[in-house]
Amino acid sequence: MNQKPVIAIVGGGFCGSITLVQLLKQSDIPLEIVLVNKNNPITTGIAFSSYNPKHVLNVPAAKMSAFPDDPDNFLNWVKSKPEYREYVNEELNDRFLPRVIYGKYLEEIFDNAINDLPENVTVKIINDEVLDVNVSSSGAELILKENKSFKADKVVLALGNFLPDDPRIQNKSFYQSKRYFNDPWRKQAVEGLDESDKVLIIGTGLTMVDNVYSLLDKGFNGKIYALSTNGYFPLSHKKRKPYTDILDEIHPPYEISSLFKIFRKHIKYVLSHGITGEAVVDAIRPKTQEIWLSLSLDDKIKFMAHIRHLWGVARHRLPKEIFDHMQNLMRDGKLEIIGGRIQDIREDNEEITVTYKERKSQLIKELKVNRVINCTGPKTDLNRVDEALVSNLLKKGLICCDEMKLGINALPDGTIIQNDNSISPVLYTIGSMLKGILWESTAVPELRVQARSMAGELIKQLEQKQEANA
Ligand SMILES: Cc1cc2nc3c(=O)[nH]c(=O)nc-3n(C[C@H](O)[C@H](O)[C@H](O)COP(=O)(O)OP(=O)(O)OC[C@H]3O[C@@H](n4cnc5c(N)ncnc54)[C@H](O)[C@@H]3O)c2cc1C
């Protein structure tokens, strides 16, 4: 039997590793923490272990502290590093720094925390895959792929983002092709092309832009097509005064059609005063979780069907210099953005033929390319995720999809709601798996708050259990 209560964290990206750091900061009880992570580097995960220094953060440096109660922590860290002197000037707060620099920051936080463990707390890091979790009245047993299983009192699923879903086409066998890349975050997606080949990127968001940059860095000189159903292109970040007047008019109970009316009125107002419409989206951001939590299912479905894409464009913006670069590529005909729906993709020895229905004309058109990269964003419907742990937990009813199929069903604090609607005594989740519950559950400004609360809640529950057993 374990002497100390054990907290297992599955996944060692930002969420898993900062939850661990927060447990070390907050723990005043004896504790064993076991972090199990597969595939990606610990702490940096997919996002901040980027292979290309031109991949930059999409959040300004001033908002990227890993700690909600120390908002300047990242800025101060950058300022303390002679190697990043070039970034330290009056622009630093608003700058979009390379993601690899942010990765170094996270590594240092993690290493410092591990090297300075509180008395009575032990940490074990295991590079392995958790295949399954068995839950009983005494806690959980985690089944690993390579190592022995182990027991834990609490388990946090910090699983991050899954690979994108393959678009629905007739010829599904294309997805086995060596010329199809469904992991847009690995460098293989942009390697091995002839410089005059043609590439289709499916998706027109920030990951598409990362891939365009990486292709150019590899000396690629051919044509790049980027296709999404709407053909929206990300907007540019602009310096402007915050606009918060809309907040005076937004009060519960929230209802999507009245919110939309208020929203439209303020967009009209800001545009007529020379302010960009994104200012209104930014103003609402602190209230987004509260609004989402209280919307009816019907309203959430309406939002997903009619507003989600526009919201995404306004929320996930590009630094101005990158936006300008992309505009130049479009002007020069090197990058073409297409609005349309893919119907089919076939290939022969020579090339790939992509058939799509163009949005504007509704005509069926064809593209001839040499590679297809899927940048449509992470898959969210757990039933379609090809991960042993997710399938096993679903099968046992220990987790289920939230009502929007955007992640795992849970309480807003991350406590998992099981398939029979009961509250799991053992399983918790954090990060993108909470998107269906909170909507904004993607970027560091909200994830750092989740990590702090999750750590506090787990410690509190373990303390209560100890007191009850005393
Ligand atoms: C390309 C990209 C760029 C981004 N840029 C920014 C940005 O600039 N600013 C910002 O605020 N946010 C950004 N984000 C959002 C980003 O997702 C979060 O900020 C954060 O990195 C997510 O961390 P995570 O721990 O949830 O997921 P991840 O970093 O994906 O970590 C999850 C880890 O869990 C592991 N895992 C999953 N299942 C198992 C299992 N069964 N067993 C063991 N291990 C498992 C995975 O392999 C992975 O290592 C970006 C995201 C991406 C994808």
The ligand as an SDF file (V2000), in Angstrom:
LIG
                    3D

 53 58  0  0  0  0  0  0  0  0999 V2000
    1.0570   24.5990  -32.7800 C   0  0  0  0  0  0  0  0  0  0  0  0
    0.4340   25.2370  -31.5850 C   0  0  0  0  0  0  0  0  0  0  0  0
    0.8080   26.5240  -31.2140 C   0  0  0  0  0  0  0  0  0  0  0  0
    0.2490   27.1190  -30.1160 C   0  0  0  0  0  0  0  0  0  0  0  0
    0.6390   28.3840  -29.7570 N   0  0  0  0  0  0  0  0  0  0  0  0
    0.1490   28.9510  -28.6480 C   0  0  0  0  0  0  0  0  0  0  0  0
    0.5790   30.2470  -28.2180 C   0  0  0  0  0  0  0  0  0  0  0  0
    1.3640   30.8920  -28.8960 O   0  0  0  0  0  0  0  0  0  0  0  0
    0.0870   30.7500  -27.0590 N   0  0  0  0  0  0  0  0  0  0  0  0
   -0.8130   30.0690  -26.3150 C   0  0  0  0  0  0  0  0  0  0  0  0
   -1.2170   30.5670  -25.2750 O   0  0  0  0  0  0  0  0  0  0  0  0
   -1.2550   28.8480  -26.6990 N   0  0  0  0  0  0  0  0  0  0  0  0
   -0.8090   28.2840  -27.8370 C   0  0  0  0  0  0  0  0  0  0  0  0
   -1.2570   27.0520  -28.2280 N   0  0  0  0  0  0  0  0  0  0  0  0
   -2.2910   26.3970  -27.4470 C   0  0  0  0  0  0  0  0  0  0  0  0
   -1.6340   25.2310  -26.7070 C   0  0  0  0  0  0  0  0  0  0  0  0
   -2.3660   24.0850  -26.9760 O   0  0  0  0  0  0  0  0  0  0  0  0
   -1.5500   25.3800  -25.2250 C   0  0  0  0  0  0  0  0  0  0  0  0
   -1.0300   26.5860  -24.9420 O   0  0  0  0  0  0  0  0  0  0  0  0
   -0.7220   24.2740  -24.5520 C   0  0  0  0  0  0  0  0  0  0  0  0
    0.5260   24.1020  -25.1500 O   0  0  0  0  0  0  0  0  0  0  0  0
   -1.4750   22.9790  -24.5130 C   0  0  0  0  0  0  0  0  0  0  0  0
   -0.8130   22.1470  -23.6200 O   0  0  0  0  0  0  0  0  0  0  0  0
   -1.3970   20.7320  -23.2260 P   0  0  0  0  0  0  0  0  0  0  0  0
   -0.5940   20.2490  -22.0850 O   0  0  0  0  0  0  0  0  0  0  0  0
   -2.8650   20.8050  -23.0420 O   0  0  0  0  0  0  0  0  0  0  0  0
   -1.1950   19.8420  -24.5280 O   0  0  0  0  0  0  0  0  0  0  0  0
    0.1150   19.2440  -25.1990 P   0  0  0  0  0  0  0  0  0  0  0  0
    1.2150   20.2210  -25.1830 O   0  0  0  0  0  0  0  0  0  0  0  0
   -0.3360   18.6900  -26.4870 O   0  0  0  0  0  0  0  0  0  0  0  0
    0.5460   18.0510  -24.2230 O   0  0  0  0  0  0  0  0  0  0  0  0
   -0.2000   16.8680  -24.0510 C   0  0  0  0  0  0  0  0  0  0  0  0
    0.7700   15.7290  -23.8650 C   0  0  0  0  0  0  0  0  0  0  0  0
    0.0470   14.5900  -23.3990 O   0  0  0  0  0  0  0  0  0  0  0  0
    0.6040   13.4490  -24.0380 C   0  0  0  0  0  0  0  0  0  0  0  0
   -0.3560   12.3470  -23.9630 N   0  0  0  0  0  0  0  0  0  0  0  0
   -1.5780   12.2810  -24.5480 C   0  0  0  0  0  0  0  0  0  0  0  0
   -2.1470   11.0750  -24.2730 N   0  0  0  0  0  0  0  0  0  0  0  0
   -1.2710   10.3980  -23.5020 C   0  0  0  0  0  0  0  0  0  0  0  0
   -1.2820    9.0870  -22.9310 C   0  0  0  0  0  0  0  0  0  0  0  0
   -2.3230    8.2560  -23.0740 N   0  0  0  0  0  0  0  0  0  0  0  0
   -0.2050    8.6980  -22.2080 N   0  0  0  0  0  0  0  0  0  0  0  0
    0.8540    9.5350  -22.0350 C   0  0  0  0  0  0  0  0  0  0  0  0
    0.9090   10.7700  -22.5680 N   0  0  0  0  0  0  0  0  0  0  0  0
   -0.1350   11.2000  -23.2950 C   0  0  0  0  0  0  0  0  0  0  0  0
    0.8520   13.9550  -25.4490 C   0  0  0  0  0  0  0  0  0  0  0  0
    1.6890   13.0950  -26.1760 O   0  0  0  0  0  0  0  0  0  0  0  0
    1.4680   15.3090  -25.1430 C   0  0  0  0  0  0  0  0  0  0  0  0
    2.8540   15.2060  -24.9400 O   0  0  0  0  0  0  0  0  0  0  0  0
   -0.7230   26.4360  -29.3500 C   0  0  0  0  0  0  0  0  0  0  0  0
   -1.0880   25.1440  -29.7390 C   0  0  0  0  0  0  0  0  0  0  0  0
   -0.5220   24.5480  -30.8250 C   0  0  0  0  0  0  0  0  0  0  0  0
   -0.9410   23.1560  -31.1980 C   0  0  0  0  0  0  0  0  0  0  0  0
  1  2  1  0
  2  3  1  0
  2 52  2  0
  3  4  2  0
  4  5  1  0
  4 50  1  0
  5  6  2  0
  6  7  1  0
  6 13  1  0
  7  8  2  0
  7  9  1  0
  9 10  1  0
 10 11  2  0
 10 12  1  0
 12 13  2  0
 13 14  1  0
 14 15  1  0
 14 50  1  0
 15 16  1  0
 16 17  1  0
 16 18  1  0
 18 19  1  0
 18 20  1  0
 20 21  1  0
 20 22  1  0
 22 23  1  0
 23 24  1  0
 24 25  2  0
 24 26  1  0
 24 27  1  0
 27 28  1  0
 28 29  2  0
 28 30  1  0
 28 31  1  0
 31 32  1  0
 32 33  1  0
 33 34  1  0
 33 48  1  0
 34 35  1  0
 35 36  1  0
 35 46  1  0
 36 37  1  0
 36 45  1  0
 37 38  2  0
 38 39  1  0
 39 40  1  0
 39 45  2  0
 40 41  1  0
 40 42  2  0
 42 43  1  0
 43 44  2  0
 44 45  1  0
 46 47  1  0
 46 48  1  0
 48 49  1  0
 50 51  2  0
 51 52  1  0
 52 53  1  0
M  END
$$$$
